[in-house]
Amino acid sequence: MNIKINAVKFALAETLEDFIIDKVSKLDKFIPDNLGAEVTLKVDKPESENNKIVDIMLLVRGENLFASKQGDSFEKCIQDCIDALKAQIDKHRKGK
């Protein structure tokens, strides 16, 4: 799977990049017509709580699936997005 990662206004740590690739690439087994994914990470107001934002767009033939989560850590937001995308994938597959 082709995964494009965009960190807005900060340098992405290699460990976080590896975490994203590991988690997002596992979605491949749920949806075979997956064309790739775009992951965007942002920090909203660095001094506040729940300031990490993750957007994941899964590029699928026919339609794109999207999840966006905000929280205290990128890892938690990524996992929450993956869970939301799995639910969307189930709906997408049942709709075919």
N, C-alpha and C positions, 0 to 999 in steps of 0.2 A: 504494500500500500504506500502511496506517495503521501507523506505528511509534511505540510508546510507549517512551520512554527514562527509566530511573530510576537516578539516581546516589545511592547510599546514603552519607549523611554527608559529602558533598563537593560543591562546585560544579562543574558540567560545563562544560568549555571549549567554545566555539563550534566550534573546529576539530575537536575530538573528536566532537561531535554531528554535524557535517557528514560526517565519515568514516563514522560508524555508519550514517547515512541512505543514503549512497552505496553502501556494501557490502551492507547488508541489503536494500535495494530491488532490487538485482540478482537476488535469489532469485525475484522475481516471474516472470521468464522461464522458470524451471525448473518452477514449479508454479502453474498457472492458478487453482486453487481455494483460493489463499492468502487468508485473511481479514485478516491483519495479523501484527505481531510485537511482542513485549515484550522489551526489552533491559534487564538490570540490571547495573550496574557497582558493585563493592565494592573496598575496600582492606582487606586482612587484615594486621594487625600492620605498620604503616607502616615500622618500622625494619628489617624483614626482607626477604630477597630473594624473588622470585616471589610478591609480595604482591597482585597485581592479579587480580581474579576477574571474569569476564564470563559471564553466563547469557543465552542467547537462546532464547525460546520462539516457535516459528513456529505461528501459529494456522491450521490447515488443516481443511477440511471432513472430518469423519470421525475425525480424531485430531490431536493436537498433537505437533509435533516439538520436541525439546529438546536443547540442547548447552550444556555448561558447561566452561570452560577457565580455568586459572590460569597466570600467568607474570609476566615482568618489565615488560611494557608492555600497555596496554589494546589498542593497535592489533594487536599480535601475537595476543593472546587472541581478539579479534574475528575476525581472519582464520582462526584455527584453528577457531572455532565455525562460521564460514561453510562451511569445508571439511567439517566433520563433518555439518552440516545438508544439504549437497549429497549426501553419501553416503546419508543417511536419506531424502532426497527420491527418490533412485533406487530405493531399496527400496520406498518408499510407492507410487511409480508402477507398479512391477512387480507389486505386490500387488493392483492393481485388476483 
